Amino acid sequence: MAAVRDVARILSFEEARQMVEDHARGLRPNCEERVQLLDSAGRILAESVEADRDFPPFPRAARDGYAVRASDLLQLPATLQVIGEIKAGATPEGLNIDSGQAVAIMTGAAAPNGADAIVMLEYTSRHGDAVEITRRVATGDNIVSPGVEARRGDVLLSRRAQLDHASIAVAASVGKTHLLVYRKPRVAVLATGDEIVDIRVQPGPNQIRNSNSYSLAAQVREAGGDPVLLPIAPDDPASLRNLIVKGLQGDLLLLAGGVSAGKYDFVERVLADLKAEFFFTGAQIQPGRPVVFGRVPLTGSANEGCYFFGLPGNPVSTMVTFELFARPLVEALAGMSARKLVFLHAKLKSDIKTKTGLKRFLPAVLSGEFEHAEVELVRWQGSGDIAATAKSNCYIVIPPDRDRIPAGEWVPVLLR
């Protein structure tokens, strides 16, 4: 087998990310399935959801208080005759407000005919069949007019939107008991290396348990995919090829390990023998510089072949490169519209000293209260230190041209 690593295919982080996003935009999601409303949480919508009537369908009270005519409150305090009460869900038939009259009303109830505003309860005092009001209102105050939130037939949820709790509420409000969603993509996960053993096996003196398959499986699920864990691939080209071929039967293949330039790193050579097209074979980042992205042509594939990522085997590198590069493809295969990577900003608690040349994504802890966000690196021993990463809740992003960032400076942060 010939080595395939090419310096020309080692891209900057921005170039590599853009290339992944470009390919993600061209992907077609899988077939559709109809699921029960609550089972659709987290899934990607394969149909639009429209309003089945105007929202609200009636002039809705936005506050507890009294429905009134605003013109009756030009001089304060004003005393009005209370002619009835309307609770949420009740029909205000027969209640027509004339000048000098008011109706007690609860939030969510339909405003009676003749009322053009609602006075909040705290600006009133009730005396038998009369109410004294101490604050003016303008026409329309505290009344939500019919149809201002949506008109019948308006699209409330767009196709390819991810369904969260708010989306579920919208679907429920229009009577949807089931929703059409895209089938979850099957993402094969293949860890490689003779030093890796199954988590049920007691490792030898120079072996480690296979954490990468499980971290990747969890990340795949979070991104909307269905992980398929393959057996650990030994450092043997024939065995590795058989498992890679099996993994290519899914919608996406993730390989952990075997993508560096070592004597026993066979992943790229096996993929090259399978006629893989390599879009990049490295990114100028730390951790995760040897990350590989490509596609193997397959006859009959809906997406012109099966995409793959070769992720570095060090556990933190595996997790970081999934978030930076693999997640957009999983989300696209799940049906989600492509989205840009967004960094937050927080104030650095302690100085950072590092080397220039690579864009760094280092485990950190974001803390603080309200708008006072602070972030600090966790102590870690390199990209194999999964315990440190487990203590973190984000990554500090350090530009490649900075070797020192002083405390107090605002720095970009990627949540994890």
C-alpha positions as CSV (number, residue, x, y, z in Angstrom):
1,M,0.0,0.0,0.0
2,A,1.2,3.5,-0.8
3,A,0.9,6.3,1.7
4,V,-1.6,9.0,0.7
5,R,-0.8,11.9,3.0
6,D,-0.3,15.1,1.0
7,V,0.8,18.4,2.6
8,A,-1.3,20.2,0.0
9,R,-4.4,18.7,1.6
10,I,-3.7,20.0,5.1
11,L,-6.0,23.0,5.4
12,S,-6.5,25.8,7.8
13,F,-9.4,25.3,10.2
14,E,-11.6,27.7,8.4
15,E,-10.9,26.1,5.0
16,A,-11.6,22.6,6.4
17,R,-14.8,23.7,8.1
18,Q,-16.0,25.4,5.0
19,M,-15.3,22.3,2.9
20,V,-17.4,20.2,5.3
21,E,-20.3,22.7,5.2
22,D,-20.2,22.8,1.4
23,H,-20.6,19.0,1.3
24,A,-23.2,19.0,4.0
25,R,-25.4,21.4,2.0
26,G,-25.4,18.9,-0.9
27,L,-26.6,15.9,1.1
28,R,-30.1,14.5,0.9
29,P,-31.7,13.2,4.1
30,N,-33.0,9.7,4.4
31,C,-36.5,8.5,3.9
32,E,-39.3,9.7,6.1
33,E,-41.4,8.2,8.9
34,R,-44.4,9.3,10.9
35,V,-43.9,9.3,14.7
36,Q,-46.0,10.2,17.7
37,L,-45.7,13.8,18.8
38,L,-43.6,13.3,21.9
39,D,-41.4,10.8,20.0
40,S,-40.5,13.6,17.5
41,A,-38.5,15.6,20.1
42,G,-35.0,16.2,18.7
43,R,-35.9,14.9,15.3
44,I,-35.9,16.8,12.0
45,L,-39.3,17.8,10.5
46,A,-40.0,16.4,7.0
47,E,-43.2,18.5,6.5
48,S,-44.3,22.0,7.3
49,V,-46.8,22.6,10.0
50,E,-49.5,25.2,9.3
51,A,-52.0,27.1,11.5
52,D,-55.4,25.4,11.4
53,R,-57.1,28.6,12.4
54,D,-56.2,32.2,13.3
55,F,-54.0,32.6,16.4
56,P,-55.5,33.8,18.7
57,P,-58.9,33.0,17.3
58,F,-60.5,35.7,19.5
59,P,-59.4,39.0,21.2
60,R,-57.5,37.5,24.1
61,A,-56.9,39.1,27.5
62,A,-53.2,39.3,28.2
63,R,-53.7,40.2,31.9
64,D,-56.0,39.6,34.8
65,G,-58.1,42.7,35.4
66,Y,-61.1,44.5,33.9
67,A,-62.2,44.9,30.3
68,V,-63.1,48.5,29.7
69,R,-63.5,51.3,27.2
70,A,-60.3,53.3,27.2
71,S,-62.3,56.5,26.8
72,D,-64.0,56.0,30.2
73,L,-60.6,56.5,31.9
74,L,-59.7,60.0,30.8
75,Q,-60.3,61.3,34.2
76,L,-59.0,59.4,37.2
77,P,-59.9,57.9,39.5
78,A,-62.8,56.5,37.5
79,T,-65.6,54.3,38.9
80,L,-67.2,51.8,36.6
81,Q,-70.1,49.4,37.0
82,V,-69.1,45.7,36.9
83,I,-71.6,43.8,34.8
84,G,-70.0,40.4,34.8
85,E,-67.0,38.2,34.8
86,I,-65.2,36.1,32.1
87,K,-62.8,33.3,32.9
88,A,-60.5,31.6,30.4
89,G,-62.4,29.2,28.2
90,A,-65.8,30.9,28.8
91,T,-67.9,32.4,26.1
92,P,-68.6,36.1,26.6
93,E,-72.1,35.9,25.0
94,G,-74.5,38.5,26.3
95,L,-71.8,40.7,27.7
96,N,-71.7,44.0,25.8
97,I,-69.8,46.8,27.5
98,D,-71.4,50.3,27.2
99,S,-69.8,53.5,28.5
100,G,-69.3,53.5,32.2
101,Q,-69.2,49.7,32.4
102,A,-66.5,47.0,33.0
103,V,-66.2,43.2,33.0
104,A,-63.8,41.3,35.3
105,I,-61.6,39.2,33.1
106,M,-58.9,36.5,33.5
107,T,-55.7,36.1,31.4
108,G,-56.5,34.1,28.3
109,A,-60.2,34.8,28.3
110,A,-62.0,36.3,25.3
111,A,-62.6,40.0,25.6
112,P,-66.3,41.0,25.5
113,N,-67.9,43.1,22.8
114,G,-67.5,46.8,23.3
115,A,-64.2,46.5,25.3
116,D,-61.1,48.0,23.7
117,A,-58.6,47.6,26.5
118,I,-57.9,45.8,29.8
119,V,-56.8,47.5,33.0
120,M,-54.4,45.3,35.1
121,L,-55.8,44.1,38.4
122,E,-53.2,45.9,40.5
123,Y,-54.6,49.3,39.3
124,T,-58.1,48.6,40.5
125,S,-60.1,48.2,43.7
126,R,-63.4,46.4,43.8
127,H,-66.4,47.7,45.8
128,G,-69.4,45.4,45.4
129,D,-70.7,45.9,41.9
130,A,-68.3,48.8,41.2
131,V,-64.6,49.0,40.5
132,E,-62.4,52.0,41.0
133,I,-59.6,52.4,38.5
134,T,-56.5,54.5,39.1
135,R,-54.5,54.2,35.8
136,R,-55.4,55.1,32.2
137,V,-55.1,52.6,29.3
138,A,-54.8,53.2,25.6
139,T,-57.0,51.4,23.0
140,G,-55.6,47.9,22.5
141,D,-53.7,47.7,25.8
142,N,-53.5,44.1,27.2
143,I,-55.7,42.7,24.4
144,V,-54.1,40.4,21.8
145,S,-56.1,40.9,18.6
146,P,-57.3,37.9,16.6
147,G,-54.8,36.6,14.0
148,V,-51.8,38.8,15.1
149,E,-49.7,35.7,16.0
150,A,-50.7,33.7,12.9
151,R,-53.4,33.5,10.3
152,R,-55.0,30.2,9.2
153,G,-52.7,28.5,6.7
154,D,-49.5,30.3,7.9
155,V,-46.4,28.1,8.2
156,L,-45.6,27.8,11.9
157,L,-42.9,25.2,11.6
158,S,-40.8,24.8,8.5
159,R,-39.6,21.6,6.9
160,R,-36.0,20.6,8.0
161,A,-36.4,22.4,11.4
162,Q,-35.2,20.5,14.5
163,L,-38.1,19.9,16.9
164,D,-37.5,21.2,20.4
165,H,-40.0,21.7,23.3
166,A,-41.3,25.0,21.7
167,S,-41.8,23.2,18.4
168,I,-43.7,20.4,20.1
169,A,-45.9,23.0,21.8
170,V,-46.7,24.6,18.4
171,A,-47.5,21.2,16.8
172,A,-49.8,20.4,19.8
173,S,-51.6,23.8,19.4
174,V,-52.7,22.9,15.9
175,G,-53.8,19.4,16.9
176,K,-50.9,17.3,15.5
177,T,-50.8,13.9,17.3
178,H,-48.1,12.7,14.8
179,L,-45.4,14.4,12.8
180,L,-43.5,13.3,9.6
181,V,-39.8,13.3,10.4
182,Y,-36.7,12.1,8.6
183,R,-35.3,8.7,9.5
184,K,-32.1,8.9,11.6
185,P,-29.0,8.3,9.6
186,R,-27.0,5.1,10.4
187,V,-23.5,6.2,11.4
188,A,-20.9,3.4,11.7
189,V,-18.3,3.9,14.4
190,L,-15.0,2.1,14.1
191,A,-12.1,2.3,16.6
192,T,-8.7,1.1,15.4
193,G,-5.5,-0.1,17.1
194,D,-4.0,-3.1,18.7
195,E,-3.7,-1.2,22.0
196,I,-7.5,-0.9,22.2
197,V,-9.7,-3.5,24.0
198,D,-13.4,-3.8,24.6
199,I,-14.7,-2.1,27.7
200,R,-15.7,-5.5,29.1
201,V,-12.1,-6.7,28.9
202,Q,-9.4,-6.2,31.5
203,P,-6.7,-4.3,29.6
204,G,-3.1,-5.6,29.6
205,P,-0.2,-3.5,30.9
206,N,0.1,-1.6,27.6
207,Q,-3.6,-1.5,26.5
208,I,-6.5,0.9,27.1
209,R,-10.2,0.4,26.9
210,N,-12.2,1.6,23.9
211,S,-13.7,4.9,25.1
212,N,-13.7,6.5,21.6
213,S,-16.5,4.4,20.2
214,Y,-18.7,5.3,23.1
215,S,-18.0,9.0,23.1
216,L,-18.6,9.1,19.4
217,A,-21.8,7.1,19.7
218,A,-23.1,9.7,22.3
219,Q,-22.1,12.6,20.0
220,V,-23.8,10.9,17.0
221,R,-27.0,10.6,19.0
222,E,-26.9,14.2,20.1
223,A,-26.5,15.2,16.5
224,G,-29.6,13.2,15.4
225,G,-27.9,10.0,14.2
226,D,-28.2,6.3,15.0
227,P,-24.7,5.0,15.9
228,V,-23.7,1.5,14.8
229,L,-20.7,0.3,16.8
230,L,-18.4,-2.0,14.9
231,P,-15.8,-4.4,16.4
232,I,-12.4,-2.9,17.2
233,A,-10.1,-3.0,14.1
234,P,-6.6,-4.4,14.7
235,D,-3.5,-2.9,13.0
236,D,-3.9,-5.3,10.1
237,P,-4.7,-4.0,6.7
238,A,-6.9,-7.0,5.7
239,S,-9.0,-7.0,8.9
240,L,-9.3,-3.2,8.8
241,R,-10.4,-3.3,5.1
242,N,-13.2,-5.8,6.0
243,L,-14.5,-3.6,8.8
244,I,-14.3,-0.4,6.7
245,V,-16.3,-2.1,3.9
246,K,-18.9,-3.0,6.5
247,G,-19.0,0.5,7.9
248,L,-19.4,2.0,4.4
249,Q,-22.8,0.2,4.2
250,G,-24.2,2.9,6.6
251,D,-24.8,6.6,5.8
252,L,-21.5,7.8,7.3
253,L,-18.4,6.2,8.6
254,L,-16.4,7.5,11.6
255,L,-13.0,6.0,12.2
256,A,-11.1,6.7,15.4
257,G,-7.3,6.2,15.2
258,G,-4.9,5.1,12.5
259,V,-4.8,8.4,10.7
260,S,-1.4,9.7,11.7
261,A,1.8,9.0,9.8
262,G,3.1,6.1,11.9
263,K,4.2,2.7,10.6
264,Y,1.0,1.0,11.7
265,D,-1.5,3.8,10.7
266,F,-3.2,2.0,7.8
267,V,-6.6,3.8,7.6
268,E,-5.8,6.2,4.8
269,R,-4.0,3.5,2.8
270,V,-6.9,1.1,3.0
271,L,-9.3,3.9,2.0
272,A,-7.1,4.8,-0.9
273,D,-7.3,1.2,-2.1
274,L,-11.1,1.5,-2.0
275,K,-10.8,4.4,-4.4
276,A,-11.6,7.0,-1.8
277,E,-11.5,10.7,-2.7
278,F,-9.7,12.7,0.0
279,F,-11.0,16.3,0.5
280,F,-8.4,17.0,3.2
281,T,-5.9,14.9,5.2
282,G,-5.3,17.3,8.0
283,A,-6.3,20.6,9.6
284,Q,-4.1,23.2,11.3
285,I,-5.7,22.7,14.7
286,Q,-4.8,21.3,18.1
287,P,-6.0,18.8,19.2
288,G,-6.9,16.9,16.0
289,R,-4.4,18.0,13.4
290,P,-4.4,14.6,11.5
291,V,-8.2,14.6,10.8
292,V,-9.2,13.2,7.4
293,F,-12.3,13.8,5.4
294,G,-13.4,12.1,2.2
295,R,-15.8,9.9,0.3
296,V,-15.8,6.4,-1.1
297,P,-17.9,6.0,-4.3
298,L,-20.6,3.4,-4.0
299,T,-23.0,2.2,-6.7
300,G,-26.6,3.1,-5.9
301,S,-25.9,5.5,-3.1
302,A,-28.3,8.4,-2.9
303,N,-25.4,10.8,-2.0
304,E,-22.8,9.6,-4.6
305,G,-21.0,7.5,-2.1
306,C,-20.4,7.2,1.6
307,Y,-18.6,10.0,3.4
308,F,-16.1,9.2,6.1
309,F,-14.0,10.9,8.7
310,G,-10.7,9.6,10.0
311,L,-10.5,11.1,13.5
312,P,-7.3,11.0,15.5
313,G,-7.2,8.3,18.2
314,N,-6.4,10.4,21.2
315,P,-9.8,10.7,23.0
316,V,-9.9,14.5,23.3
317,S,-8.9,14.8,19.6
318,T,-11.7,12.4,18.7
319,M,-14.3,14.5,20.5
320,V,-13.1,17.8,19.3
321,T,-12.8,16.8,15.6
322,F,-16.3,15.3,15.7
323,E,-17.8,18.6,16.9
324,L,-15.8,20.7,14.5
325,F,-16.2,18.6,11.3
326,A,-18.3,15.4,11.6
327,R,-21.4,17.0,13.3
328,P,-22.5,19.0,10.3
329,L,-22.6,15.9,8.1
330,V,-24.6,13.9,10.7
331,E,-27.1,16.8,11.1
332,A,-27.4,17.1,7.3
333,L,-28.0,13.4,6.9
334,A,-30.6,13.6,9.6
335,G,-32.4,16.3,7.6
336,M,-31.3,19.5,9.3
337,S,-30.5,22.6,7.3
338,A,-26.8,23.5,7.4
339,R,-25.8,25.9,10.1
340,K,-22.6,27.9,10.8
341,L,-20.4,27.3,13.8
342,V,-21.0,29.9,16.5
343,F,-18.6,30.9,19.2
344,L,-19.6,32.7,22.4
345,H,-17.3,35.1,24.2
346,A,-16.3,35.2,27.8
347,K,-13.7,37.0,30.0
348,L,-10.5,35.0,30.6
349,K,-9.8,34.4,34.3
350,S,-6.1,33.5,34.1
351,D,-3.3,34.1,31.6
352,I,-2.8,31.6,28.7
353,K,0.6,30.9,27.2
354,T,0.9,28.6,24.2
355,K,2.6,28.2,20.8
356,T,1.7,29.8,17.6
357,G,0.9,28.1,14.3
358,L,-2.3,26.1,15.1
359,K,-5.8,27.1,16.0
360,R,-6.3,25.6,19.4
361,F,-9.5,24.2,21.1
362,L,-8.6,23.7,24.7
363,P,-10.8,22.2,27.4
364,A,-12.1,24.9,29.8
365,V,-14.8,25.8,32.3
366,L,-17.3,28.5,31.7
367,S,-18.6,30.0,34.9
368,G,-20.1,33.2,36.4
369,E,-23.5,34.5,37.0
370,F,-25.9,36.5,34.8
371,E,-24.0,38.5,32.3
372,H,-20.7,38.1,34.1
373,A,-19.3,35.1,32.1
374,E,-15.7,33.9,32.9
375,V,-13.7,31.1,31.4
376,E,-10.6,29.3,32.5
377,L,-8.6,26.4,31.1
378,V,-8.7,23.1,33.0
379,R,-5.4,21.5,33.8
380,W,-4.9,18.7,31.3
381,Q,-2.1,16.5,30.1
382,G,-2.7,16.6,26.4
383,S,-5.2,15.1,24.0
384,G,-5.4,11.8,25.8
385,D,-6.6,13.3,29.1
386,I,-10.3,12.5,29.0
387,A,-10.7,13.1,32.7
388,A,-9.9,16.7,32.3
389,T,-12.2,17.0,29.4
390,A,-15.0,15.5,31.4
391,K,-14.5,18.3,34.0
392,S,-14.9,21.0,31.2
393,N,-18.0,22.4,29.7
394,C,-16.5,24.2,26.8
395,Y,-13.4,24.8,24.7
396,I,-11.4,28.1,24.6
397,V,-10.5,28.9,21.0
398,I,-7.1,30.4,20.6
399,P,-6.1,31.9,17.2
400,P,-3.0,30.6,15.6
401,D,-1.1,33.9,15.8
402,R,-1.4,34.3,19.6
403,D,1.2,32.9,22.0
404,R,-0.1,34.7,25.1
405,I,-3.6,35.9,26.1
406,P,-3.7,38.0,29.3
407,A,-6.4,37.6,32.0
408,G,-9.3,39.9,31.6
409,E,-9.4,39.6,27.8
410,W,-12.5,38.4,26.1
411,V,-11.9,35.1,24.3
412,P,-14.0,33.0,21.9
413,V,-15.6,29.9,23.5
414,L,-17.1,26.8,21.9
415,L,-19.7,25.1,24.1
416,R,-19.6,21.3,24.2
